[in-house]
Amino acid sequence: MVSLGANPGGHRIQSILKDGHKHLSGLDEAVLQNIGAGRELSAITRTSLGPNGMNKMVINHLDKQFITKDAATIVNELEVQHPAAKLLVLAARAQQEETGDGANLTISFAGELLGKAEELIRMGLHPSEIITGYTKAINKTLGILEDLVEKGSENMDVRNKEEVVLRMKSAVASKIFGQEDLLCPLIADACIQVCPENPVNFNVDNVRVAKLVGGSLHNSSVVRGMVLKNDAVGSITKVKNVMVAVFAGGVDTSATETKGTVLIHSAEQLENYAKTEEAKVEELIKSVADSGAKVIVSGAAVGDMALHFCERYKLMVLKVSSKFELRRLCRTTGAVALLKLSWPNAGELGYADSVSVEEIGGAPVTVVQNEGGGNSVATFVLRGSTDSILDDLERAVDDGVNTYKCMCRDSRIIPGDAATEVELAKKLKQFSLKETGLDQYAIAKFGESFEMVPRTLSENAGLGAMEIISSLYAEHAAGNVKVGIDLKEGACKDASIMKIWDLYITKSFALKYSADVVCTVLRVDQIIMAKPAGGPRPPKQDPCTNLVENWIMSPNGMSKINVDVVVSRQGELGTAATVCKDEQG
């Protein structure tokens, strides 16, 4: 058993820190506890990996329920408090922000690497030797990935729908297996519609999602423009080929900048005063109508008097309370948002092919369509039977849109269905035999960790993992580097024939983040927790103790990292979520 040092000055730390601090060091208290925390987190998400992954039911601190197998959503709602496990959460979050997919692979692969590192430590290797081996292994892995890239895939037309669907299918299928053939073409249509002249500048915010309960996924559609989930303010509900005026400050009489007092001596003066105000509002509305605008969009309240004159001059009125939606509407129509009600000039007006109020699923929605070229916003209208299903579909759409953004930067693809992972495992084992130091064992274990992917995919699909992995190794030894797992038939097939591809950029980032976070965890050998501000932590009264709370409350639970205070929400333990794992998980 390797010794990480007994910290000869450890007994003196009592005189340095406040009373009530906690100091953990050494192999069992710090390193192995950190590894265990990371493995526990990866065990939660691993059963959700792949198309046949199981859903998790997560109830967060606001009692909001999530039923999903999206790892990024799961770990975010868990509110993980353990510092070592939180590093894995941060790695998954970085992967999600960078590529929009692969968060589950990042956490699961990191957990597998930590498990292999624990085996090496118990064999007698020092963490420094493991880190050196893992660093060599990830550098070699990225080189092998370059060789596995499909030839010609770097030259791609991002406006070619077939090629986009080919690259997007794997990411979408991992969220809603069986519906990808229906959803991917719609996502591709939406992305291609808003793709700028320079695809590198593609903005995922330009593809909006409107979730409407009712119907099924087959009733979903893509709208060139925006879908607002509210009704028109007035009686006019449909116009075509119109100019649009947008007023961010609302459509009503504006208050004066200075205060004054008006003395009225008679009823006639009162009547004249009211008529003056009425005439001023009519003048403003008439000026908008004379400018050519047929639709007024208000970012605030619409006054009754203003609405009366809008009806008189046949102006359609919409109210958009969200300033973000108002900005997107301006992008859709090309309008300029004016601060207050005034006469707009030609350059400040926008254009829409049609603005109409429709009833979808019993709810009125306003559809602002702009079929002309150069449209910068598209809306994906999602239909589903429940809010939970719609939320999961929205996550699948988000993954598809982020995948499109990635292929605009780097369109290279590699074989999917675990074909790439098995080839990496084979090549790294061969590479480890050429090394002479102790780090060769770490490189070999790094290669073995890739077997986690085909094993997990097989187990989640109810297949025999050992038989599948053996068949894959036999095929790859014969030179068939593109052979992966056909999860529908439970056999090994060529991924290029099944047309299952993964983006190179997504896979490479996931593996790099996993290796980096594992090396960071292994470098920690002490945990020093100062006394929390506000006195000792109050004991938990709830008998349903979360795994995260166990990590915090147990004597040896805080794994390695210098932590000042692991307390949130005014000195109390962070409210942990409840994870109802599936029985198979």
C-alpha positions as CSV (number, residue, x, y, z in Angstrom):
1,M,0.0,0.0,0.0
2,V,1.4,3.3,-1.0
3,S,1.8,6.1,1.6
4,L,0.9,9.6,0.7
5,G,2.7,11.1,3.7
6,A,1.5,11.4,7.3
7,N,1.8,15.2,7.2
8,P,4.3,15.5,10.1
9,G,3.0,19.0,10.9
10,G,-0.6,17.7,11.0
11,H,-0.8,17.8,14.8
12,R,0.1,21.4,14.8
13,I,-2.7,22.5,12.5
14,Q,-4.9,22.7,15.6
15,S,-3.1,25.9,16.5
16,I,-3.5,27.5,13.1
17,L,-7.3,27.2,12.4
18,K,-10.4,28.1,14.3
19,D,-12.1,25.7,16.7
20,G,-14.5,23.4,14.9
21,H,-12.4,23.0,11.7
22,K,-12.0,19.6,10.0
23,H,-8.8,18.3,8.6
24,L,-8.6,15.2,6.5
25,S,-5.4,13.8,4.9
26,G,-3.8,10.7,3.7
27,L,-4.9,7.9,1.5
28,D,-8.1,6.7,3.1
29,E,-9.4,10.0,4.4
30,A,-8.8,12.1,1.3
31,V,-7.8,10.3,-1.9
32,L,-10.0,7.3,-1.7
33,Q,-12.9,9.3,-0.3
34,N,-12.7,11.7,-3.3
35,I,-12.6,8.8,-5.7
36,G,-15.6,7.2,-4.0
37,A,-17.6,10.5,-4.3
38,G,-16.9,10.7,-8.0
39,R,-17.8,7.1,-8.6
40,E,-21.1,7.5,-6.8
41,L,-22.1,10.5,-8.9
42,S,-21.1,8.7,-12.2
43,A,-23.2,5.6,-11.0
44,I,-26.3,7.9,-11.0
45,T,-25.9,9.0,-14.6
46,R,-24.4,5.9,-16.1
47,T,-27.6,4.0,-16.4
48,S,-29.0,6.9,-18.5
49,L,-26.2,6.6,-21.1
50,G,-27.2,5.8,-24.6
51,P,-30.5,5.5,-26.5
52,N,-31.8,2.8,-24.1
53,G,-30.8,4.7,-21.0
54,M,-33.2,4.8,-18.0
55,N,-34.9,8.0,-16.9
56,K,-34.2,9.6,-13.5
57,M,-36.9,11.3,-11.4
58,V,-35.4,14.3,-9.6
59,I,-37.2,16.5,-7.2
60,N,-35.3,19.7,-6.5
61,H,-35.4,22.1,-3.5
62,L,-38.4,23.9,-5.0
63,D,-40.3,20.6,-5.2
64,K,-40.2,20.8,-9.0
65,Q,-40.2,17.3,-10.6
66,F,-37.9,16.4,-13.4
67,I,-38.2,13.1,-15.3
68,T,-35.3,12.9,-17.7
69,K,-32.1,11.1,-18.7
70,D,-30.3,14.2,-19.6
71,A,-27.2,14.1,-17.4
72,A,-26.7,17.9,-17.5
73,T,-30.2,18.5,-16.1
74,I,-29.8,15.7,-13.5
75,V,-26.5,16.9,-12.0
76,N,-27.6,20.6,-12.0
77,E,-30.9,19.8,-10.1
78,L,-29.1,17.5,-7.6
79,E,-27.2,20.5,-6.1
80,V,-24.2,18.3,-5.4
81,Q,-22.2,19.6,-2.4
82,H,-19.3,17.3,-2.2
83,P,-16.3,19.2,-3.5
84,A,-14.7,16.4,-5.5
85,A,-18.0,15.3,-7.0
86,K,-18.8,18.9,-7.8
87,L,-15.6,19.0,-10.0
88,L,-17.3,16.3,-12.1
89,V,-20.4,18.5,-12.3
90,L,-18.3,21.4,-13.4
91,A,-16.7,19.3,-16.1
92,A,-20.1,18.2,-17.4
93,R,-21.3,21.8,-17.3
94,A,-18.3,22.9,-19.4
95,Q,-19.0,20.1,-21.9
96,Q,-22.6,21.1,-22.1
97,E,-21.8,24.8,-22.7
98,E,-19.0,23.9,-25.2
99,T,-20.8,21.4,-27.4
100,G,-24.3,21.0,-26.0
101,D,-24.0,17.2,-25.8
102,G,-21.8,14.5,-24.2
103,A,-22.3,15.5,-20.5
104,N,-23.2,11.9,-19.6
105,L,-20.1,10.5,-21.3
106,T,-18.0,13.1,-19.5
107,I,-19.2,12.1,-16.0
108,S,-19.5,8.3,-16.7
109,F,-16.0,8.1,-18.2
110,A,-14.5,10.2,-15.4
111,G,-16.1,7.8,-12.9
112,E,-14.7,4.8,-14.7
113,L,-11.2,6.4,-14.7
114,L,-11.5,7.1,-10.9
115,G,-12.4,3.5,-10.4
116,K,-9.4,2.2,-12.3
117,A,-7.2,4.7,-10.4
118,E,-8.4,3.2,-7.1
119,E,-7.4,-0.2,-8.3
120,L,-3.9,1.1,-9.2
121,I,-3.5,2.8,-5.8
122,R,-4.4,-0.4,-4.0
123,M,-1.8,-2.2,-6.2
124,G,0.8,0.2,-4.9
125,L,1.1,3.0,-7.5
126,H,1.4,6.6,-6.3
127,P,-1.2,9.0,-7.6
128,S,1.6,11.0,-9.4
129,E,2.4,7.9,-11.5
130,I,-1.2,7.5,-12.3
131,I,-1.6,11.1,-13.3
132,T,1.5,10.8,-15.6
133,G,0.1,7.7,-17.2
134,Y,-3.4,9.2,-17.7
135,T,-1.8,12.3,-19.3
136,K,0.1,10.3,-21.8
137,A,-3.0,8.2,-22.5
138,I,-5.3,11.1,-23.2
139,N,-2.7,12.7,-25.6
140,K,-2.4,9.4,-27.4
141,T,-6.2,9.1,-27.5
142,L,-6.6,12.4,-29.2
143,G,-4.1,11.4,-31.8
144,I,-5.9,8.1,-32.5
145,L,-9.2,10.0,-32.7
146,E,-7.7,12.0,-35.6
147,D,-7.0,8.8,-37.5
148,L,-10.6,7.5,-37.0
149,V,-12.2,10.5,-38.6
150,E,-14.2,9.6,-41.7
151,K,-12.4,10.8,-44.8
152,G,-14.1,13.7,-46.6
153,S,-16.3,14.6,-43.6
154,E,-14.4,17.8,-43.0
155,N,-15.9,19.2,-46.2
156,M,-19.6,19.7,-45.4
157,D,-22.3,22.0,-46.6
158,V,-24.1,23.0,-43.4
159,R,-27.2,23.8,-45.6
160,N,-27.4,20.3,-46.9
161,K,-30.3,18.8,-44.9
162,E,-29.3,15.1,-45.4
163,E,-25.8,15.7,-44.1
164,V,-27.1,17.7,-41.1
165,V,-29.5,15.0,-40.2
166,L,-26.8,12.3,-40.5
167,R,-24.6,14.1,-37.9
168,M,-27.5,15.1,-35.6
169,K,-29.2,11.8,-35.4
170,S,-27.0,10.2,-32.7
171,A,-27.3,13.2,-30.3
172,V,-31.1,13.4,-30.6
173,A,-31.6,9.6,-30.4
174,S,-29.8,9.5,-27.0
175,K,-32.7,11.6,-25.6
176,I,-35.7,10.3,-27.4
177,F,-34.9,6.9,-29.0
178,G,-37.3,5.9,-31.8
179,Q,-38.4,9.5,-32.6
180,E,-35.2,10.8,-34.0
181,D,-36.3,10.1,-37.7
182,L,-39.2,12.5,-37.1
183,L,-37.5,15.1,-35.0
184,C,-34.1,15.5,-36.8
185,P,-35.5,16.8,-40.1
186,L,-37.6,19.4,-38.3
187,I,-34.6,20.6,-36.2
188,A,-32.4,20.7,-39.4
189,D,-35.0,22.8,-41.2
190,A,-35.1,25.3,-38.3
191,C,-31.3,25.5,-38.1
192,I,-30.8,25.9,-41.8
193,Q,-33.4,28.7,-42.0
194,V,-31.5,30.9,-39.5
195,C,-28.0,29.9,-40.5
196,P,-26.1,33.1,-41.4
197,E,-23.8,33.6,-44.4
198,N,-20.8,32.6,-42.3
199,P,-21.9,29.4,-40.5
200,V,-19.4,29.9,-37.7
201,N,-21.5,32.8,-36.4
202,F,-24.6,30.6,-36.0
203,N,-26.5,31.6,-32.8
204,V,-28.5,28.9,-31.0
205,D,-30.8,31.5,-29.5
206,N,-32.3,32.1,-33.0
207,V,-34.0,28.8,-32.8
208,R,-36.9,29.1,-30.3
209,V,-39.1,26.4,-28.9
210,A,-42.8,26.9,-28.2
211,K,-44.3,24.1,-26.0
212,L,-48.0,23.6,-26.4
213,V,-49.7,20.8,-24.5
214,G,-51.9,18.5,-26.6
215,G,-51.5,16.4,-29.7
216,S,-48.4,14.4,-30.3
217,L,-44.9,14.8,-31.7
218,H,-46.3,14.2,-35.2
219,N,-48.2,17.5,-34.9
220,S,-45.0,19.5,-34.3
221,S,-43.9,22.0,-36.9
222,V,-41.4,24.7,-37.7
223,V,-42.5,28.3,-38.2
224,R,-40.3,30.9,-40.0
225,G,-40.7,33.6,-37.4
226,M,-42.0,33.6,-33.9
227,V,-44.8,32.1,-32.0
228,L,-46.1,34.1,-29.0
229,K,-48.1,32.3,-26.4
230,N,-50.7,35.1,-26.0
231,D,-53.7,36.5,-27.8
232,A,-54.0,39.8,-29.6
233,V,-55.2,42.7,-27.4
234,G,-57.9,44.1,-29.8
235,S,-60.5,42.5,-32.1
236,I,-58.2,42.3,-35.2
237,T,-56.6,38.9,-35.2
238,K,-55.2,38.4,-38.7
239,V,-53.3,40.6,-41.2
240,K,-51.0,39.9,-44.1
241,N,-48.0,41.7,-45.7
242,V,-47.9,44.3,-43.0
243,M,-45.4,46.8,-41.6
244,V,-44.8,46.5,-37.8
245,A,-44.1,49.2,-35.3
246,V,-42.6,48.2,-31.9
247,F,-42.9,50.4,-28.8
248,A,-41.0,49.2,-25.8
249,G,-42.5,51.7,-23.4
250,G,-46.1,50.8,-24.0
251,V,-49.0,52.3,-26.0
252,D,-50.6,54.8,-23.7
253,T,-50.6,58.5,-22.8
254,S,-47.1,59.4,-21.5
255,A,-46.6,61.2,-18.2
256,T,-45.0,64.6,-18.3
257,E,-41.4,65.1,-17.2
258,T,-42.4,67.9,-14.7
259,K,-45.3,68.1,-12.3
260,G,-47.9,70.8,-12.5
261,T,-51.4,71.8,-11.1
262,V,-54.4,72.5,-13.4
263,L,-57.2,74.5,-11.9
264,I,-60.6,73.8,-13.5
265,H,-63.4,76.2,-12.7
266,S,-66.3,74.8,-14.7
267,A,-67.7,71.6,-16.3
268,E,-66.9,73.1,-19.7
269,Q,-63.2,73.4,-18.9
270,L,-63.2,69.8,-17.6
271,E,-64.8,68.6,-20.9
272,N,-62.3,70.6,-23.0
273,Y,-59.4,69.2,-20.9
274,A,-60.6,65.6,-21.5
275,K,-61.0,66.2,-25.2
276,T,-57.5,67.7,-25.4
277,E,-56.1,64.4,-24.0
278,E,-58.2,62.4,-26.3
279,A,-57.2,64.4,-29.3
280,K,-53.5,64.0,-28.4
281,V,-53.8,60.2,-28.2
282,E,-55.7,60.1,-31.5
283,E,-53.0,62.2,-33.1
284,L,-50.3,59.8,-32.0
285,I,-52.2,56.7,-33.2
286,K,-53.1,58.4,-36.5
287,S,-49.4,59.2,-37.1
288,V,-48.5,55.5,-36.6
289,A,-51.3,54.5,-39.0
290,D,-50.2,57.1,-41.6
291,S,-46.6,55.8,-41.4
292,G,-47.9,52.6,-43.0
293,A,-47.8,50.3,-40.0
294,K,-50.7,47.9,-39.6
295,V,-49.4,46.1,-36.4
296,I,-48.4,47.7,-33.1
297,V,-46.3,45.7,-30.7
298,S,-46.3,47.0,-27.1
299,G,-43.7,46.1,-24.5
300,A,-45.9,47.4,-21.6
301,A,-49.5,48.3,-20.9
302,V,-51.9,49.2,-23.7
303,G,-54.3,52.0,-22.6
304,D,-58.0,51.7,-23.2
305,M,-58.2,55.0,-25.0
306,A,-55.2,54.1,-27.2
307,L,-56.8,50.7,-27.9
308,H,-60.0,52.5,-29.0
309,F,-58.2,54.5,-31.6
310,C,-56.2,51.5,-32.8
311,E,-59.5,49.8,-33.5
312,R,-60.8,52.9,-35.3
313,Y,-57.7,52.9,-37.6
314,K,-57.7,49.1,-38.1
315,L,-54.4,48.5,-36.3
316,M,-53.7,45.1,-34.8
317,V,-52.2,45.3,-31.3
318,L,-49.9,42.8,-29.6
319,K,-48.5,42.9,-26.1
320,V,-45.2,41.3,-25.4
321,S,-44.2,41.6,-21.7
322,S,-40.7,40.0,-21.9
323,K,-38.0,42.3,-23.1
324,F,-36.1,39.3,-24.5
325,E,-39.1,38.2,-26.6
326,L,-39.4,41.8,-27.7
327,R,-35.8,41.8,-28.9
328,R,-36.3,38.5,-30.8
329,L,-39.5,39.9,-32.4
330,C,-37.5,42.9,-33.6
331,R,-34.9,40.6,-35.1
332,T,-37.7,38.6,-36.8
333,T,-39.4,41.6,-38.4
334,G,-36.4,43.9,-38.7
335,A,-38.1,46.6,-36.6
336,V,-36.5,49.1,-34.2
337,A,-38.0,49.3,-30.7
338,L,-39.0,52.8,-29.9
339,L,-39.0,54.0,-26.3
340,K,-42.4,55.8,-26.3
341,L,-45.4,56.2,-28.5
342,S,-44.4,58.5,-31.4
343,W,-44.4,58.7,-35.2
344,P,-42.0,56.0,-36.6
345,N,-40.1,56.7,-39.7
346,A,-39.6,54.1,-42.5
347,G,-36.3,52.8,-41.2
348,E,-37.8,52.0,-37.8
349,L,-40.7,49.9,-39.1
350,G,-40.4,46.1,-39.6
351,Y,-42.1,43.7,-42.0
352,A,-44.0,40.5,-41.5
353,D,-45.7,38.3,-44.2
354,S,-48.5,37.5,-41.8
355,V,-49.5,38.0,-38.2
356,S,-52.4,35.9,-37.0
357,V,-54.0,34.5,-33.9
358,E,-54.5,30.7,-34.0
359,E,-55.8,28.2,-31.5
360,I,-53.5,25.3,-30.9
361,G,-54.4,22.7,-28.3
362,G,-57.1,25.0,-26.9
363,A,-54.7,27.8,-26.3
364,P,-54.6,31.0,-28.4
365,V,-51.1,31.8,-29.9
366,T,-50.0,34.6,-32.1
367,V,-47.9,33.5,-35.1
368,V,-45.6,36.1,-36.7
369,Q,-44.4,34.6,-40.0
370,N,-41.7,36.0,-42.2
371,E,-41.1,33.6,-45.1
372,G,-38.7,36.0,-46.9
373,G,-35.0,35.5,-47.0
374,G,-32.7,36.7,-44.3
375,N,-35.0,35.7,-41.5
376,S,-33.0,35.5,-38.3
377,V,-35.5,33.6,-36.0
378,A,-37.3,30.3,-36.4
379,T,-39.7,28.7,-33.9
380,F,-40.1,25.0,-33.2
381,V,-43.7,24.3,-32.2
382,L,-43.5,21.2,-30.0
383,R,-46.7,19.2,-29.2
384,G,-47.0,16.6,-26.5
385,S,-49.4,15.1,-24.1
386,T,-47.8,16.3,-20.8
387,D,-45.5,19.0,-19.6
388,S,-42.9,16.4,-18.7
389,I,-42.8,15.0,-22.2
390,L,-42.6,18.5,-23.7
391,D,-39.6,19.3,-21.4
392,D,-37.8,16.2,-22.5
393,L,-38.5,17.0,-26.2
394,E,-37.2,20.5,-25.7
395,R,-33.9,19.1,-24.3
396,A,-33.6,16.9,-27.4
397,V,-34.2,19.9,-29.6
398,D,-31.6,21.9,-27.7
399,D,-29.1,19.0,-28.2
400,G,-29.8,18.9,-31.9
401,V,-29.4,22.7,-32.3
402,N,-26.2,22.7,-30.3
403,T,-24.9,19.8,-32.5
404,Y,-25.6,21.9,-35.6
405,K,-23.6,24.7,-34.0
406,C,-20.7,22.3,-33.4
407,M,-20.8,21.0,-37.0
408,C,-20.6,24.6,-38.2
409,R,-17.3,24.9,-36.4
410,D,-16.0,21.3,-37.1
411,S,-18.0,18.9,-39.2
412,R,-15.7,15.9,-38.9
413,I,-17.4,12.6,-37.8
414,I,-16.2,9.4,-36.3
415,P,-18.0,6.0,-36.0
416,G,-20.7,5.7,-33.3
417,D,-22.3,2.9,-31.4
418,A,-19.1,2.3,-29.3
419,A,-17.0,1.5,-32.4
420,T,-14.7,4.4,-31.6
421,E,-14.3,3.4,-27.9
422,V,-13.4,-0.2,-28.7
423,E,-10.8,0.9,-31.2
424,L,-9.3,3.3,-28.7
425,A,-9.2,0.6,-26.0
426,K,-7.4,-1.7,-28.4
427,K,-4.8,0.9,-29.5
428,L,-4.1,2.1,-26.0
429,K,-3.4,-1.4,-24.7
430,Q,-0.9,-1.8,-27.5
431,F,0.6,1.6,-26.7
432,S,1.0,0.7,-23.0
433,L,3.1,-2.4,-23.8
434,K,5.7,0.0,-25.4
435,E,6.1,2.0,-22.2
436,T,8.7,0.9,-19.7
437,G,7.8,2.9,-16.5
438,L,5.1,2.2,-13.9
439,D,2.9,4.6,-15.8
440,Q,2.3,1.8,-18.4
441,Y,-0.2,0.3,-15.9
442,A,-2.1,3.6,-15.8
443,I,-2.2,3.7,-19.6
444,A,-3.5,0.2,-19.8
445,K,-6.2,1.0,-17.2
446,F,-7.1,4.1,-19.2
447,G,-7.6,1.9,-22.2
448,E,-9.7,-0.6,-20.3
449,S,-11.9,2.3,-19.1
450,F,-13.2,2.7,-22.7
451,E,-14.9,-0.7,-22.3
452,M,-17.4,1.1,-20.0
453,V,-19.2,2.6,-23.1
454,P,-20.0,-0.7,-24.9
455,R,-20.7,-2.4,-21.6
456,T,-23.1,0.3,-20.5
457,L,-24.9,0.5,-23.8
458,S,-25.3,-3.3,-23.8
459,E,-26.6,-3.5,-20.2
460,N,-29.0,-0.6,-20.7
461,A,-30.4,-2.3,-23.8
462,G,-30.7,-5.7,-21.9
463,L,-28.0,-7.4,-23.9
464,G,-25.1,-9.6,-22.8
465,A,-22.2,-7.2,-22.2
466,M,-19.4,-9.7,-22.2
467,E,-20.5,-11.4,-25.4
468,I,-20.9,-8.0,-27.2
469,I,-17.5,-6.7,-26.0
470,S,-15.8,-10.0,-27.1
471,S,-17.4,-9.8,-30.5
472,L,-16.4,-6.2,-30.9
473,Y,-12.8,-6.9,-30.0
474,A,-12.8,-9.8,-32.5
475,E,-14.1,-7.6,-35.3
476,H,-11.7,-4.8,-34.6
477,A,-8.8,-7.2,-34.4
478,A,-9.7,-8.3,-37.9
479,G,-9.4,-4.7,-39.1
480,N,-13.1,-3.7,-39.0
481,V,-12.6,-0.5,-37.1
482,K,-16.1,0.8,-37.8
483,V,-18.0,-2.1,-36.2
484,G,-20.3,-1.0,-33.3
485,I,-23.4,-2.3,-31.5
486,D,-26.7,-2.5,-33.3
487,L,-28.9,-2.0,-30.2
488,K,-32.1,-2.8,-32.1
489,E,-31.0,-6.3,-33.2
490,G,-28.4,-7.0,-30.4
491,A,-25.6,-7.7,-32.8
492,C,-22.4,-6.1,-34.0
493,K,-22.6,-4.2,-37.3
494,D,-20.7,-1.6,-39.3
495,A,-21.6,1.9,-38.0
496,S,-21.3,3.4,-41.5
497,I,-24.0,1.0,-42.8
498,M,-26.3,1.9,-39.9
499,K,-25.4,5.6,-40.5
500,I,-24.6,6.2,-36.8
501,W,-21.9,8.8,-36.5
502,D,-20.6,11.0,-33.6
503,L,-19.1,14.4,-34.0
504,Y,-15.4,14.4,-33.5
505,I,-15.4,17.7,-31.6
506,T,-18.0,16.4,-29.1
507,K,-16.1,13.2,-28.4
508,S,-12.7,14.9,-28.1
509,F,-13.9,17.5,-25.7
510,A,-15.7,15.0,-23.5
511,L,-12.6,12.8,-23.2
512,K,-10.3,15.8,-22.5
513,Y,-12.6,17.1,-19.8
514,S,-12.9,13.7,-18.2
515,A,-9.2,13.2,-18.1
516,D,-8.5,16.7,-16.8
517,V,-11.0,16.4,-13.9
518,V,-9.8,13.0,-12.9
519,C,-6.2,14.2,-12.7
520,T,-7.4,17.2,-10.6
521,V,-9.1,14.9,-8.2
522,L,-6.1,12.6,-7.9
523,R,-3.8,15.5,-7.1
524,V,-5.7,16.3,-3.9
525,D,-4.3,14.8,-0.8
526,Q,-5.7,16.9,2.0
527,I,-9.0,18.5,2.8
528,I,-9.0,21.5,5.2
529,M,-12.4,22.9,6.2
530,A,-12.5,26.0,8.3
531,K,-15.2,26.5,10.9
532,P,-18.3,27.6,9.0
533,A,-19.5,31.2,9.7
534,G,-22.6,31.3,11.9
535,G,-21.7,28.5,14.2
536,P,-22.0,24.7,13.7
537,R,-24.3,23.3,11.1
538,P,-27.8,22.4,12.3
539,P,-28.6,18.6,12.3
540,K,-30.9,17.4,9.6
541,Q,-34.3,16.3,10.8
542,D,-35.5,14.8,7.6
543,P,-35.1,10.9,7.8
544,C,-34.8,10.8,4.0
545,T,-31.2,11.7,3.9
546,N,-29.7,12.3,0.4
547,L,-26.5,10.8,-0.7
548,V,-25.0,14.2,-1.0
549,E,-25.9,15.0,2.6
550,N,-24.2,11.7,3.7
551,W,-21.0,12.9,1.9
552,I,-21.1,16.1,3.9
553,M,-22.2,14.8,7.3
554,S,-20.1,11.6,7.5
555,P,-16.8,11.9,9.5
556,N,-14.7,10.9,6.5
557,G,-17.0,12.2,3.8
558,M,-15.2,15.3,2.7
559,S,-12.8,14.3,0.1
560,K,-9.8,16.3,-0.9
561,I,-9.8,20.0,-1.7
562,N,-9.0,23.0,0.4
563,V,-12.5,24.2,1.3
564,D,-13.2,27.3,3.3
565,V,-17.0,26.8,3.9
566,V,-19.1,24.1,2.3
567,V,-22.4,25.7,3.4
568,S,-25.0,27.4,1.4
569,R,-28.2,29.3,1.9
570,Q,-27.5,31.3,5.1
571,G,-25.3,28.8,6.8
572,E,-27.5,25.8,6.3
573,L,-26.8,22.7,4.4
574,G,-27.7,23.0,0.8
575,T,-31.1,21.4,0.2
576,A,-30.4,18.2,-1.5
577,A,-32.6,16.7,-4.2
578,T,-34.0,13.2,-4.1
579,V,-32.9,10.8,-6.7
580,C,-35.3,7.9,-7.3
581,K,-33.0,5.6,-9.3
582,D,-34.6,3.0,-11.5
583,E,-34.6,-0.6,-10.3
584,Q,-32.2,-1.7,-12.9
585,G,-29.8,1.1,-12.1
